[in-house]
């Protein structure tokens, strides 16, 4: 798989799956416009811009860095919010949707004109929790369910323009987000979630990123509107 001569925008590029995807794309020859609010681990070889996906002005400024267009958009930015529906106030729900859903929408709105120039590909970040539920995460799961529907809608709307739109649905992946989600939880909770995966382990950021890179690339040229589980069998179990 090669991305030589191609430019890809990756949001959430400072950590987790977004960082792993950025590194894989750079290794495959891509020019990567890496967007995140901060970069604790600087993606080597990428053009890193401090950008909040909740701010259209910052996204528009980032788009000025790709005057020749882009070949791919990977909207990986997102946040997790645990708690039952009676434990989360409306402000928390708004926050989850603001980042996970509307941040994705803003990213696509900003870079779609640049993508149309090259008939490129879009990959969104869903979750296994949008396909098979778990406890104490209705806000997060609902936001990822919205991503699935957005993916399919965009795929239909833009197929005639040569644009493919797909999503990866990762399971529990060893990332800083998962570390924060387990903070303060007893070991038995972590063990139970690990066991829920048919493969009996958590995934890695590289594994999830590899699936996203595949969907971005030419090898997935007849795939659009797909939600690809990268979940170690969570949804199947």
Residue pairs with C-beta under 8 A, 6 or more apart in sequence:
1 28
1 213
1 214
1 217
1 219
2 28
2 29
2 217
3 25
3 28
3 29
3 30
3 71
3 72
3 216
3 217
4 28
4 29
4 30
5 29
6 29
6 30
6 31
6 71
6 72
6 118
7 30
7 31
7 32
7 33
7 66
7 68
7 69
7 70
7 71
7 72
8 25
8 30
8 31
8 32
8 33
8 70
8 71
8 72
8 73
8 74
8 216
9 32
9 33
9 35
9 62
9 66
9 70
9 72
9 73
9 74
9 107
9 111
10 18
10 21
10 22
10 25
10 32
10 33
10 34
10 35
10 46
10 74
10 76
11 18
11 35
11 36
11 51
11 53
11 74
11 75
11 76
11 77
11 103
11 107
12 18
12 35
12 36
12 53
12 75
12 76
12 77
12 78
12 125
13 19
13 21
13 22
13 32
13 34
13 35
13 36
13 39
13 43
13 46
13 48
13 76
14 34
14 36
14 37
14 38
14 39
14 40
14 41
14 43
14 48
15 36
15 40
15 41
15 175
15 176
15 177
16 76
16 173
16 175
16 176
16 177
16 205
17 76
17 125
17 170
17 173
17 175
17 205
17 208
17 209
17 212
18 34
18 36
18 74
18 76
18 77
19 41
19 43
19 205
20 204
20 205
20 206
20 208
20 209
21 74
21 76
21 209
21 212
21 213
22 32
22 34
22 43
22 46
23 43
23 44
23 45
23 209
24 206
24 209
24 210
24 213
25 32
25 213
25 216
26 32
26 43
26 44
26 45
26 46
27 45
28 213
30 72
31 47
32 43
32 45
32 46
32 47
33 46
33 47
33 49
33 62
33 65
33 66
33 70
34 43
34 46
34 47
34 48
34 49
35 49
35 51
35 53
35 59
35 62
35 77
35 107
36 48
36 50
36 51
36 77
37 50
37 51
37 52
38 50
39 48
39 50
42 48
47 65
49 61
49 62
49 65
51 58
51 59
51 61
51 62
52 58
53 59
53 75
53 77
53 99
53 103
53 104
53 106
53 107
54 98
54 99
54 102
54 103
54 106
56 106
56 109
56 110
59 106
59 107
59 110
59 111
60 110
62 110
63 110
63 111
63 114
66 111
66 114
68 117
69 114
69 115
69 116
69 117
69 118
69 120
70 111
70 114
70 115
70 117
70 118
70 120
71 115
71 118
71 120
71 121
72 115
72 120
72 121
72 122
72 123
72 216
73 107
73 108
73 111
73 112
73 115
73 120
73 121
73 122
73 123
74 122
74 123
74 125
74 212
74 216
75 103
75 104
75 107
75 108
75 122
75 123
75 124
75 125
76 125
76 212
77 99
77 103
77 104
77 107
77 125
78 99
78 100
78 103
78 125
78 143
78 177
79 95
79 96
79 99
79 100
79 177
80 137
80 140
80 177
80 180
80 181
81 88
81 92
81 95
81 96
81 137
81 139
81 140
82 136
82 137
82 140
82 181
83 92
83 136
83 137
83 139
84 135
84 136
84 138
85 138
85 139
88 138
88 139
92 139
93 139
96 139
96 140
96 143
97 139
97 142
97 143
97 146
100 140
100 143
100 144
100 146
100 147
101 143
101 146
101 147
101 150
104 124
104 125
104 147
104 150
105 150
108 122
108 154
112 163
115 122
115 163
116 161
116 163
119 161
119 162
119 163
120 163
121 163
121 164
121 165
121 166
121 215
121 216
121 217
121 220
122 154
122 163
122 164
122 165
122 166
123 165
123 166
123 167
123 168
123 212
123 215
123 216
124 147
124 150
124 151
124 165
124 166
124 167
124 168
125 147
125 167
125 168
125 170
125 212
126 144
126 147
126 148
126 151
126 167
126 168
126 169
126 170
126 227
127 140
127 141
127 144
127 169
127 170
128 169
128 170
128 171
128 172
128 229
128 231
128 234
128 235
129 137
129 140
129 141
129 144
130 141
130 144
130 145
130 147
130 148
130 169
130 227
131 169
131 227
131 229
131 231
131 234
131 235
132 234
132 235
132 237
133 141
134 141
134 193
134 196
144 169
147 167
148 167
148 169
148 227
151 165
151 166
151 167
151 225
151 226
151 227
152 225
152 227
154 163
154 165
155 164
155 165
155 166
155 224
155 225
156 225
158 165
159 224
164 215
164 220
164 221
164 223
164 224
165 224
165 225
166 215
166 220
166 223
166 224
166 225
166 226
166 227
166 228
167 226
167 227
167 228
168 208
168 211
168 212
168 215
168 228
168 230
169 227
169 228
169 229
169 230
169 231
169 235
170 203
170 208
170 230
170 231
171 197
171 202
171 203
171 229
171 230
171 231
171 232
171 234
172 178
172 193
172 194
172 197
172 202
172 203
172 234
173 202
173 203
173 204
173 205
173 207
173 208
174 202
174 203
174 204
174 205
175 205
178 202
182 189
182 190
194 200
194 201
194 202
196 234
196 237
197 203
197 231
197 232
197 233
197 234
197 237
198 232
198 233
198 234
198 236
198 237
199 232
199 233
200 232
201 232
202 232
203 230
203 231
203 232
207 230
208 230
211 228
211 230
214 220
215 223
215 226
215 228
229 235
229 236
